Amino acid sequence: MNVTRAARRRLVAACAVMALGLTSAACSSSGGSSSTADGSTITVTGTTGNLVANFNPFSPSALIPTHGLLYEPLFHYNQAKAGDIQPWLGTSYTWSDGGRTLTIKIRTDAKWNDGKPFTNKDVAYTYELPMKNKDFDQYALGLTGVTTTGSDTVTLKFANSAYTKEYFVLGKVDMIPEHVWAAIPDAQKKKGVNKNPVGTGAWTVKSVAPMSMVLQARTDYYFKGLPRFKTMRFLSFSNNNGSNAATEAGKIDWGGGFIPNIEKNYLAKDPEFDLVNLPLATAMLIPNAKSGPTADVNVRKAISAAIDRDFISKAVYSGQAGPANPMGLLMPNFESVLDPSLKDAAFDTPDKVAGYLTAAGYTKGGDGNWAKNGKKLSIELETVAGWTDYISTGQLLKQQLAKVGIGLTVNAVAYNQFTAHQYGGKFQMIISSQGFTPVPYSYYDQMMDSRIAPKEGTPSTVGNFGEYSSPAVDAALDAIAATPDAAKQQPYFYQLERAFMNDMPVIPLFNAQDEQEFNGNHVTGYPTKDNPYAGAAVWLAMDNGWVAARIAPAASGKK
């Protein structure tokens, strides 16, 4: 479930995993029992279906540990607390030349897991790749030059002011070793699975099986005393039922599966079971804004007006999914950029549907359904088989849209098929989530920047999967990027919010379900509401790497 629920691997399972080679204890009903006797192993969930040993940082199908646990960025940008930036492989950075020059200092005590030193030459190579080959410029960085000075300095040059690219440049780009990747032709870099990754991260890959994966802690990690567990064991399942059973039984130490009625079904079972639920994203319908019926903004607005969001939140999430707004702005995270004139803005209601569809050229037939040129208005909504909450949401949406004469088909497909369609823009409408960023600019950029949208033959793993395009929006994003002055940025954020309401590039539903379960019998030191030192989700790059190294075995004496 990068980046978007595009990055998010919804945690799913089934008791039938016994047939897939996992222990039957995952379906046990006993609470609190440990997966390892000595507390040296942490058991987590974070993948769907059979695992393939793919740790290629350029691949959209790379396994979760790739970003953050195996490969690392220069700085930790806390996705749970805007403005909290910590040194990682980098130690400091300075902007100059009106945001067109970025000078970075790096640490000199880090090593790749093959024993070779991490150097500023590696950093330079990492950034030269997207500068020289646009196929690798997934964040549209706009680099024009990369130079090194001494042993610890790298200077980046940008074509335009790039202040708001900072998060992407410093917090999202995986550092890669030149001595490994330079030997691979560019045409082959994205194609390999990179089974034995050479990274600077706190972990190495020990084994990958179809339904489990084991990482081993490095003993020479540059953050002394980290990581605190010796082993991380990832379990992959096939649907939510088994994942929930394993979590509720205390067999999962760090999870994030959707558990219905979580108070009763999880928290009440053991006083040491804990839930972290920080708003990090907005659940949304992403319509194809380039082709098909949803390319018409009036159709998108009609769909939005037909939705009873509060009912779905209560029915599917027991009301835990907080309300969204028609600007799509994640609140309270980005309240600082909210247009005051829109603070009370509300979604349209079903009585507006007819006006929108009439404007789109549809007529309502005697059967109550809308049609144009003899073809009924019907849309396919795609989600992932096993994402039971999204499937349930889709079925409720189908009922609500049917009431106003709009057809909806809910199609649950394999995860790899879903991501291929999402990243390639090959869908009518998908249900996903947008956010997982500490920067309001990048939040809107992911949804609205036409330059990062999928292009024919060139998928995008960044965002704007529906291929919405507006020159005025792109210009507003550029204007925000041209200054670090929040006051000067403000009117352009207001412009983005109004454009969002007018064009509805995506259809907000409610705050994304971000429940993360922690078994306090086995683990401690995880992020909480009182100490949100990182996003808590095991699938959330790069925060997951920051947390995985710092989470620790619980004190002895607990069961």
C-alpha positions in Angstrom: 0.0 0.0 0.0 5.7 4.0 -3.1 4.2 5.4 -2.1 0.6 5.7 -2.6 -1.2 2.6 -1.6 0.8 2.1 -4.8 3.6 1.4 -2.4 1.4 0.0 0.2 1.1 -3.8 0.3 -2.2 -4.4 2.1 -1.6 -6.9 4.8 -3.6 -10.1 4.1 -3.7 -13.7 5.2 -5.6 -17.0 5.6 -5.5 -20.0 7.8 -5.0 -22.0 4.7 -1.4 -20.8 4.8 -0.7 -24.2 6.5 -0.9 -25.7 3.0 1.7 -23.1 1.8 4.3 -24.2 4.3 3.7 -21.8 7.2 3.2 -22.9 10.8 -0.3 -23.7 12.0 0.4 -21.5 15.0 -0.5 -18.6 12.7 -4.1 -19.7 13.1 -3.9 -20.4 16.8 -6.2 -18.6 19.2 -3.8 -18.4 22.1 -2.8 -14.8 22.9 0.6 -13.3 23.4 2.8 -16.4 22.7 6.1 -15.5 21.0 7.3 -16.5 17.6 10.8 -17.0 19.0 11.9 -18.1 22.4 14.8 -15.6 22.8 13.1 -12.5 21.5 15.8 -12.0 18.8 13.3 -12.3 15.9 10.5 -9.8 15.0 7.7 -11.2 12.9 5.9 -8.8 10.6 3.4 -8.8 7.8 3.7 -6.7 4.8 3.2 -8.6 1.5 0.4 -10.2 -0.5 0.6 -13.5 -2.3 3.7 -15.5 -3.3 7.0 -13.7 -2.8 9.5 -13.4 -5.6 13.0 -12.4 -4.6 13.0 -9.0 -6.3 15.1 -6.3 -4.6 15.6 -4.1 -7.6 15.2 -0.5 -6.4 14.1 0.5 -9.9 11.4 -2.1 -10.1 7.7 -1.4 -9.2 7.5 -5.0 -8.0 10.4 -4.8 -5.6 9.7 -6.4 -2.2 9.0 -4.1 0.7 12.4 -4.2 2.4 14.1 -2.9 -0.7 13.4 0.8 0.1 14.5 1.8 3.6 15.8 -1.5 5.0 18.2 -2.5 2.3 18.8 0.7 0.3 18.7 4.0 2.1 18.2 7.7 1.4 20.4 10.5 2.6 17.9 11.9 5.2 14.9 10.7 7.1 11.8 12.8 6.4 9.3 11.9 9.1 6.0 11.2 7.4 4.2 11.4 10.7 5.5 14.8 11.7 6.0 17.5 9.0 9.3 19.3 9.4 11.1 16.5 11.3 14.2 15.7 9.3 17.1 13.5 10.6 20.5 12.7 9.1 20.7 9.2 7.6 23.5 8.7 5.0 23.7 12.4 4.8 24.8 14.7 7.6 23.8 18.2 6.3 22.7 20.1 3.2 22.5 23.7 2.1 20.5 25.4 -0.7 21.9 28.3 -2.7 21.5 30.1 -6.0 17.7 30.6 -5.5 17.1 26.9 -5.1 19.1 25.8 -8.1 22.1 24.4 -6.2 22.0 21.9 -3.4 25.3 21.1 -1.5 25.2 17.8 0.5 27.6 16.5 3.2 27.6 12.7 3.7 28.8 10.5 6.5 32.1 8.7 5.9 31.7 5.7 8.2 29.0 3.8 6.2 29.8 0.6 4.2 27.9 -1.3 1.6 27.0 -4.8 2.8 29.8 -6.3 0.6 32.3 -4.4 2.8 33.2 -1.6 0.4 32.9 2.0 1.7 30.0 4.2 0.9 31.4 7.4 -0.8 30.3 10.6 -2.4 31.1 8.9 -5.7 28.2 6.6 -5.1 26.0 9.5 -4.3 27.0 11.3 -7.5 26.4 8.1 -9.5 23.0 7.7 -8.0 22.0 11.2 -9.1 23.8 11.1 -12.5 21.6 8.2 -13.5 18.3 10.1 -13.6 20.0 13.2 -14.9 21.4 11.4 -17.9 18.6 8.9 -18.5 15.0 10.2 -18.1 13.8 6.6 -17.7 15.2 6.7 -14.2 14.0 10.2 -13.3 10.8 9.0 -11.6 10.6 12.2 -9.4 11.1 14.6 -12.3 14.1 16.1 -10.4 15.3 18.4 -13.2 19.0 17.8 -12.5 21.5 19.5 -14.8 24.8 18.8 -13.0 26.4 16.6 -10.3 29.9 17.2 -8.9 31.9 15.9 -5.9 34.4 17.7 -3.7 36.8 16.0 -1.3 35.5 12.8 0.3 32.2 13.9 1.8 30.6 16.6 -0.4 28.2 16.3 -3.4 26.8 19.3 -5.2 23.6 19.1 -7.3 22.5 21.6 -9.9 18.9 22.0 -11.1 17.5 23.6 -14.2 14.9 25.5 -12.1 14.4 26.4 -8.4 13.8 23.0 -6.7 13.1 23.8 -3.1 10.1 21.6 -3.0 11.9 18.7 -4.7 14.0 18.5 -1.5 11.9 15.7 0.0 12.2 13.6 -3.2 15.9 14.4 -3.7 17.0 13.8 -0.1 14.3 11.6 1.4 13.1 9.3 -1.4 16.0 8.4 -3.7 17.8 5.1 -2.8 21.5 5.4 -2.8 23.1 2.7 -5.0 26.7 1.5 -5.2 28.5 2.6 -8.3 30.7 -0.5 -8.3 27.6 -2.7 -8.8 25.2 -0.8 -11.0 27.7 0.9 -13.3 28.5 -2.5 -14.8 24.9 -3.1 -15.7 23.7 -1.5 -19.0 20.9 1.0 -18.5 18.6 -1.0 -20.7 18.9 -3.9 -18.2 18.8 -2.1 -14.9 15.1 -2.2 -14.5 14.7 -5.8 -15.8 16.8 -7.8 -13.2 15.4 -8.9 -9.8 18.6 -8.2 -7.9 18.3 -11.2 -5.6 21.5 -10.3 -3.6 21.2 -6.6 -3.0 24.2 -4.6 -2.0 22.9 -1.8 0.1 23.9 0.4 3.1 20.9 -0.6 5.1 20.7 -2.3 8.5 19.7 -5.6 7.0 20.8 -8.3 4.5 18.6 -10.9 2.8 18.9 -14.3 4.3 16.2 -16.2 2.5 13.0 -15.8 0.4 10.4 -18.5 0.2 7.0 -18.2 -1.5 5.2 -17.1 1.7 8.0 -15.9 4.0 11.2 -13.9 3.9 14.0 -13.5 6.4 16.3 -10.6 6.8 19.5 -10.7 9.0 20.7 -7.8 11.0 24.1 -6.4 10.1 26.7 -6.4 12.8 28.7 -3.6 11.2 25.8 -1.0 10.7 27.1 2.5 11.1 24.4 3.5 13.6 26.0 1.9 16.6 23.7 -0.4 18.6 21.2 -0.8 15.7 19.3 -2.7 14.7 18.0 -4.1 18.0 16.5 -7.3 16.6 18.8 -9.9 15.1 16.3 -11.2 12.5 13.2 -9.9 10.7 10.7 -12.5 9.5 8.1 -11.3 6.9 5.1 -13.5 6.5 2.9 -13.3 3.3 -0.7 -14.4 3.2 -3.5 -14.7 0.8 -6.4 -12.7 2.4 -7.3 -10.8 5.5 -8.9 -13.6 7.5 -5.7 -15.5 8.3 -3.6 -12.4 8.7 -6.1 -11.2 11.3 -6.1 -14.6 13.0 -2.4 -14.5 13.3 -2.3 -10.9 14.6 -5.1 -11.5 17.1 -3.3 -14.6 18.3 -0.2 -12.6 19.1 1.8 -14.3 16.3 2.5 -11.0 14.5 4.7 -8.5 16.3 4.3 -5.7 13.8 1.3 -5.7 11.4 -1.1 -3.4 9.6 -3.9 -5.5 8.4 -7.5 -4.2 8.4 -9.2 -5.8 11.4 -13.0 -5.2 11.6 -14.1 -4.0 15.0 -10.5 -3.8 16.2 -11.4 -2.9 19.7 -13.1 -6.2 20.3 -11.2 -8.4 18.0 -7.7 -7.3 18.8 -7.2 -4.8 21.6 -9.5 -6.5 24.1 -7.7 -9.8 23.8 -4.5 -8.7 25.5 -3.6 -5.5 27.4 -0.2 -5.5 25.7 -1.7 -5.4 22.2 -1.4 -1.8 20.9 -2.8 0.2 18.0 -1.2 3.1 16.2 -3.5 5.0 13.9 -1.9 8.2 12.6 -3.5 10.0 9.5 -1.0 9.6 6.7 -3.1 9.5 3.6 -6.5 9.9 2.0 -8.4 7.0 0.5 -9.5 7.9 -3.0 -11.1 6.8 -6.2 -8.6 7.5 -9.0 -10.5 7.9 -12.3 -8.9 7.8 -15.7 -8.9 11.5 -16.5 -7.6 11.0 -20.0 -9.9 8.4 -21.6 -13.2 6.7 -21.0 -16.3 8.2 -19.4 -14.4 9.6 -16.4 -12.3 11.8 -18.7 -15.3 14.1 -18.4 -15.1 16.1 -15.2 -18.9 16.2 -14.9 -18.9 12.4 -14.7 -16.3 12.5 -12.0 -18.3 15.1 -10.1 -21.5 13.0 -10.5 -19.7 9.9 -9.0 -18.5 12.0 -6.1 -21.9 13.5 -5.4 -23.5 10.0 -5.3 -21.2 8.8 -2.5 -22.3 8.6 1.2 -18.8 8.6 2.7 -19.9 8.6 6.3 -21.9 5.5 5.8 -19.0 3.6 4.2 -16.6 4.7 6.9 -19.0 3.4 9.6 -19.9 0.2 7.7 -16.4 -0.8 6.8 -14.1 0.9 9.3 -16.3 1.2 12.3 -16.1 5.0 11.9 -12.3 5.1 12.3 -11.7 6.5 8.8 -11.9 10.2 9.4 -13.7 12.6 6.9 -12.0 13.9 3.8 -12.7 17.2 2.1 -13.5 18.1 -1.5 -10.0 19.7 -1.8 -8.5 16.3 -1.1 -6.4 18.0 1.6 -5.1 15.7 4.3 -6.1 17.1 7.7 -4.9 18.1 10.2 -1.5 17.4 8.7 -1.6 20.2 6.1 -3.9 22.7 7.8 -1.2 25.3 7.4 -1.9 25.6 3.6 -5.7 25.4 3.7 -7.5 28.2 1.9 -9.5 29.9 4.7 -12.4 30.4 2.3 -12.6 26.6 1.8 -12.5 25.5 5.4 -16.3 24.8 5.4 -16.4 23.3 1.9 -18.5 20.2 1.6 -19.0 17.5 -1.0 -22.0 17.7 -3.4 -25.0 15.5 -2.5 -26.9 13.1 -4.7 -29.4 15.8 -5.9 -26.5 17.3 -7.9 -25.9 14.1 -10.0 -28.6 14.8 -12.6 -27.2 18.2 -13.4 -23.7 17.0 -13.8 -24.6 14.0 -16.1 -26.9 16.2 -18.2 -24.0 18.6 -18.7 -21.9 15.6 -19.8 -24.5 14.7 -22.5 -26.2 11.8 -20.8 -29.9 11.2 -20.6 -31.8 9.2 -18.0 -33.8 6.3 -19.4 -37.0 4.8 -18.2 -35.1 2.2 -16.3 -33.5 4.9 -14.2 -30.0 4.5 -15.8 -28.0 7.2 -17.5 -26.8 6.6 -21.1 -25.2 8.4 -24.0 -25.3 7.4 -27.7 -27.2 4.3 -26.6 -24.5 3.2 -24.2 -25.3 3.0 -20.5 -22.9 4.8 -18.1 -21.0 2.0 -16.4 -17.5 2.1 -14.9 -15.1 -0.7 -13.9 -13.5 -0.2 -10.4 -10.3 -2.2 -9.9 -8.8 -3.2 -6.6 -6.7 -6.1 -5.3 -8.0 -9.5 -4.5 -7.5 -9.9 -0.7 -7.9 -6.2 0.1 -11.2 -6.9 1.8 -11.8 -3.4 3.1 -11.5 -1.9 -0.4 -13.6 -4.7 -1.9 -16.3 -4.0 0.7 -16.0 -0.3 0.0 -16.4 -1.0 -3.7 -19.5 -3.0 -3.2 -21.1 -0.2 -1.1 -20.1 2.3 -3.8 -21.8 0.0 -6.4 -25.0 0.2 -4.4 -24.8 3.9 -3.9 -24.1 4.6 -7.6 -26.8 2.3 -8.7 -29.3 4.4 -6.8 -28.6 7.4 -9.0 -28.4 5.3 -12.3 -24.7 4.9 -12.6 -23.3 1.3 -13.2 -20.2 0.1 -11.3 -18.4 -3.2 -11.7 -16.0 -4.1 -8.9 -13.1 -6.2 -10.2 -10.6 -7.7 -7.7 -7.4 -8.7 -9.4 -3.9 -10.1 -8.4 -1.6 -7.5 -6.9 0.9 -7.5 -9.7 -1.8 -7.0 -12.3 -3.3 -4.1 -10.2 0.1 -2.3 -9.9 0.8 -2.9 -13.6 -2.5 -1.2 -14.5 -2.1 1.5 -11.9 1.5 2.5 -12.9 0.7 2.3 -16.6 -2.6 4.3 -16.3 -4.4 1.3 -17.9 -7.7 1.4 -15.9 -11.1 3.1 -15.8 -11.0 3.7 -12.1 -9.1 2.3 -9.1 -9.4 2.6 -5.4 -6.1 3.5 -3.7 -4.7 6.2 -1.4 -2.7 9.3 -1.8 -0.4 10.8 0.7 2.4 9.3 2.8 4.5 12.4 2.6 5.4 15.1 5.2 5.3 17.9 2.5 2.0 19.4 1.2 3.6 20.3 -2.1 4.5 16.6 -2.8 1.0 15.6 -1.6 -0.6 17.6 -4.4 2.2 16.9 -6.8 1.5 13.2 -6.6 -2.1 13.7 -7.6 -2.0 16.6 -10.1 1.4 17.1 -11.7 1.0 16.1 -15.4 4.8 15.6 -15.8 4.9 12.6 -13.5 1.9 10.8 -15.0 2.3 7.5 -16.9 3.3 7.9 -20.5 2.8 5.4 -23.2 5.4 2.7 -22.6 6.8 4.5 -19.5 5.0 3.6 -16.3 5.0 5.9 -13.3 5.5 4.7 -9.7 5.1 8.3 -8.4 1.6 9.3 -9.0 -1.1 11.1 -11.1 -1.9 7.6 -12.4 -5.2 8.9 -13.9 -3.2 11.3 -16.1 -4.9 14.5 -15.1 -3.4 17.5 -16.9 -3.7 21.2 -16.3 -1.0 23.7 -17.4 -2.3 26.1 -14.7 -1.8 23.5 -12.0 1.7 22.6 -13.3 2.5 26.4 -13.2 1.2 26.7 -9.6 3.3 23.7 -8.5 6.3 25.4 -10.1 5.6 28.7 -8.4 5.5 26.9 -5.0 8.8 25.2 -5.9 10.4 28.6 -6.7 10.5 29.8 -3.1 11.0 28.4 0.4 8.9 31.3 1.8 5.7 29.8 3.1 3.8 33.1 2.8 4.7 33.4 -0.9 3.7 29.8 -1.5 0.3 30.2 0.2 -1.7 31.7 -2.7 -0.5 28.9 -5.1 -1.7 26.3 -2.6 -5.1 28.0 -2.6 -5.1 27.9 -6.4 -4.3 24.1 -6.3 -7.2 23.6 -3.8 -9.7 25.4 -6.0 -8.5 23.6 -9.1 -8.9 20.3 -7.2 -12.5 21.2 -6.4 -13.2 22.4 -9.9 -11.6 19.5 -11.8 -11.7 16.6 -9.2 -8.7 14.8 -10.6 -9.3 12.1 -8.0 -12.3 11.5 -5.8 -11.6 11.7 -2.1 -13.4 9.2 0.2 -12.0 9.5 3.7 -8.8 9.3 5.6 -7.0 6.1 4.7 -7.1 3.2 7.2 -3.6 3.3 8.7 -4.0 1.0 11.6 -0.8 -0.6 12.7 -0.9 -3.3 15.3 2.0 -3.9 17.7 2.3 -6.8 20.1 3.8 -5.2 23.2 4.6 -8.6 24.6 7.4 -8.8 22.1 8.3 -5.4 20.9 8.8 -1.9 22.2 10.1 1.4 20.9 7.7 1.8 18.0 6.2 5.1 16.9 3.1 6.3 18.9 0.8 9.3 18.9 2.9 10.8 21.7 6.2 9.9 20.0 5.6 9.9 16.2 9.3 9.7 15.3 8.3 8.0 12.0 5.4 6.6 10.1 4.5 3.4 11.8 3.7 1.2 8.8 6.0 -1.7 7.8 5.2 -1.0 4.1 5.9 2.7 4.3 9.2 3.6 2.6 11.5 5.1 3.8 10.1 5.3 7.4 9.9 1.5 7.6 13.7 1.3 7.5 14.0 3.9 10.2 11.6 2.1 12.5 12.9 -1.4 11.7 16.3 -0.5 13.0 15.0 1.1 16.2 12.1 -1.1 17.3 13.4 -3.4 20.1 12.5 -6.6 22.0 10.2 -6.0 24.9 11.5 -6.2 28.4 12.0 -9.7 29.8 9.2 -10.9 32.0 6.5 -10.4 29.5 4.8 -13.4 28.1 
